[in-house]
Amino acid sequence: MIERRVKKELRERLATNASVALMGSRQVGKTTLALELAKEIPSVYLDLERNIDLQKVQDIEAFHTVNKGKLIILDEVQRAPEIFAPIRGIIDLERRNGNKSALFLFLGSASIELLKQSSETLAGRISYMELSPIDVSEYLGSSEELLKQNELWLKGGFPESLLAPDSQSLQWRRDFIRTYLERDIPQLGPRIPSNTLERFWTMLAHNQGSTVNASKFASNIDVSNPTIARYIDLFVDLLLIRKIPPYIQNIKKRLVKSPRVYMRDSGITHALLNIGTINDLLGHPIVGKSWEGFVIENILAVLPQHVNAFYYRTVNGAEIDLILEFGLNELWAIEIKKGSQLSLARGFYAACDTLQPTKKFVIHSNSDSFPMKDDITSCSLFDFIGLLKSQL
């Protein structure tokens, strides 16, 4: 069992909030984490994908009365958005009676932004959290464990995939993709042919870390440009891809202004591209962008909400892979490199001359960390996340 970093924070949120929503893609470990907490707190668990459990919450007030004093855990809550309105009344009544914490824990497989639209009646009564796939700070004990880092990179951070033998891991991820295509997306989104969505998803994997050329995508799967935008929004809402916006604040340069799109889990990327071993991955054209996406997702998994992430690129080629904005006076520039060749392109220096970041880093796939010239720090991913945590 891998100890999840957010478990402590989830306990703390429940201790100070009437309700907490824990969001994350399917199979990322939300239910396991909730059931672990249920051993510590008097609780009742309902899976709203089961008809019998869904019927139990049709009268949520009556269900709460029967289970008074227990934390009510509602899994796949996006299936029943209508329950948020009566839950508001329950929370307000319990507050008047002095019960202000640990009333409801919602688990969902959609983005926090999407759930907020459904649960807006709970404003001021709910705290939102996201559970990401397992990251290097949870899986590695030190930066020296390069074999474990490669395993995490290859298989991705879904627990069932990561902890399975290589062949079973790849099959699990293929089944995961098939389940999303044939069941989950049709239930949560528009009716789209599964073969069309699979082609689209695979194209995203091939274009990891790029700005999406909607016209090219549209022509390849015979849909319109607006349809491509809707597909991307759907995958973002399902926490399967991430859009990184460009950094454009007060910069008088000709900038690339489209977001970059990354697959959120490296293991799913590799399964879509039929990459089954680390040797296959190291010889594949996607290796550099795959590592870049893996690093970015690991970093964003530990960032608090007040830290913003961007990329920067001008039409003249000045570029920074990742920018972290901590506030008005704190800006970190991060270049991501796969392998031992850490020479930086002229575009990185040009971008830093314009932005004047307070700190500059190169994150690589090796285990050591050391200072470089021009006030640049070379870091392993594990060490950088440790540094980031200490900063926060």
C-alpha positions, -999 to +999 in steps of 0.1 A: +000+000+000+014+034-010+006+062+014-011+090-004+001+125+004-034+140+004-047+117+031-035+140+059-049+171+042-082+153+036-085+146+073-078+182+081-103+195+056-130+172+070-122+184+105-128+221+096-155+218+068-190+205+067-184+189+033-154+180+012-153+171-025-123+148-036-121+148-073-099+126-095-101+104-126-114+069-124-093+043-107-069+069-092-075+057-057-103+080-043-125+052-030-096+034-014-086+066+004-121+073+015-126+038+029-093+040+048-107+072+064-140+054+071-121+031+094-111+061+115-144+081+114-179+066+118-191+066+082-215+052+056-204+047+020-227+048-010-216+042-047-241+062-068-233+040-098-252+013-080-290+017-085-298+006-050-274+032-035-287+058-059-323+051-046-311+056-011-302+093-017-334+102-035-346+114-001-312+125+012-327+142+042-343+109+054-310+091+047-291+116+067-315+114+096-311+076+098-273+080+097-270+110+120-235+114+134-218+096+106-198+109+077-218+102+045-195+093+016-211+096-018-190+081-046-194+092-082-214+122-070-215+137-105-242+111-113-267+129-090-261+167-091-297+173-079-288+162-043-267+193-036-297+216-031-312+195-002-277+189+012-274+226+017-304+226+040-289+196+059-256+214+064-273+246+075-294+228+100-265+209+114-245+241+117-272+257+138-270+226+161-233+231+164-222+203+140-199+221+115-175+194+103-173+160+086-209+157+074-204+147+037-175+135+016-181+136-021-160+116-046-162+124-083-145+116-116-149+150-131-129+182-128-134+205-098-146+232-121-173+210-135-185+199-101-185+235-089-211+243-116-234+216-102-227+222-065-229+261-065-256+259-039-230+247-015-208+278-018-192+285+016-201+250+027-177+228+007-140+225+002-125+211-030-095+188-034-080+168-063-063+134-061-038+130-088-021+097-099+008+085-077+038+108-081+075+105-075+073+120-040+049+092-030+066+063-048+103+070-045+123+071-013+152+091-028+164+106-061+188+075-065+159+052-072+160+057-110+146+022-117+115+030-097+113+064-114+114+048-148+088+023-137+065+051-126+071+070-158+065+039-180+034+026-162+019+058-150+005+066-116-028+047-115-022+022-086-035-009-104-012-002-133+018+008-113+018-022-089+011-048-116+038-068-135+047-051-168+025-072-191-005-070-168+001-033-164-002-026-201-033-048-203-049-029-174-043+004-191-057-008-224-088-020-205-090+014-188-090+031-221-116+008-235-139+013-205-137+051-208-144+049-245-173+025-244-189+033-210-177+063-191-176+090-218-210+080-233-225+083-198-209+116-189-206+133-222-221+134-257-227+102-277-195+100-298-185+068-316-158+051-296-135+045-326-136+083-333-127+091-297-099+065-297-083+080-328-086+115-312-071+103-279-043+086-298-036+118-318-033+137-285-008+111-273+013+116-305+011+154-300+020+154-263+030+189-252+020+206-284-006+233-292-035+216-309-039+222-346-077+219-347-079+219-385-054+190-388-072+170-360-106+177-376-096+165-410-080+133-397-112+122-379-137+139-402-153+163-377-154+201-375-130+224-357-155+234-330-161+196-324-124+192-317-126+220-291-155+202-275-136+169-274-107+186-257-129+202-231-145+169-224-112+152-218-101+181-196-134+177-176-127+140-172-092+148-159-075+129-187-057+158-203-044+191-190-041+225-208-012+247-199-018+283-207+008+306-222+025+333-200+015+366-216+014+391-186+026+425-197+050+410-223+054+431-254+065+403-276+049+383-304+038+353-284+024+318-290-010+323-273-026+288-277-025+264-247-003+234-248-021+201-242-006+172-222-019+138-214-021+137-176-009+102-170+022+089-188+011+053-186-021+060-206+000+079-231+023+049-236-006+024-238-023+045-265+010+044-284+016+007-277+047+013-257+051-017-234+087-015-220+112+011-210+134+002-239+105+007-263+099+041-247+136+052-248+137+045-286+103+061-294+101+096-309+077+106-281+103+100-254+113+137-248+077+150-248+066+121-227+092+129-200+083+166-202+046+158-195+055+134-167+077+160-150+050+187-154+022+165-140+044+155-110+051+192-103+015+203-106+004+175-084+020+192-054+013+228-062-013+246-041-041+266-058-024+300-054+006+290-076+000+294-113+016+273-140+024+285-176+046+279-205+063+307-225+072+308-262+076+336-287+073+333-325+111+339-326+118+307-306+124+321-271+109+294-249+105+281-213+089+247-208+073+256-174+068+288-155+056+288-119+042+321-107+041+323-069+031+359-067+041+393-080+077+390-070+084+352-074+087+336-108+105+303-115+117+292-150+120+255-156+136+237-185+130+200-188+156+176-202+156+139-208+190+123-203+224+136-194+228+163-221+219+194-201+230+221-226+204+248-228+191+263-261+196+300-268+158+304-266+158+296-229+183+323-222+165+348-244+132+341-225+149+345-192+164+378-203+128+390-210+111+376-180+138+380-154+127+349-133+138+348-096+150+312-100+160+291-129+161+253-130+169+224-154+150+192-144+166+161-158+161+123-155+192+116-135+197+114-098+221+142-090+215+179-084+241+206-088+246+244-096+252+254-132+265+287-146+242+318-149+225+310-116+208+279-130+202+249-107+202+214-122+178+191-103+165+156-104+127+155-104+126+140-069+149+167-055+130+195-072+097+184-057+114+183-023+127+219-029+092+230-040+076+216-009+100+234+013+093+266-006+056+262-001 
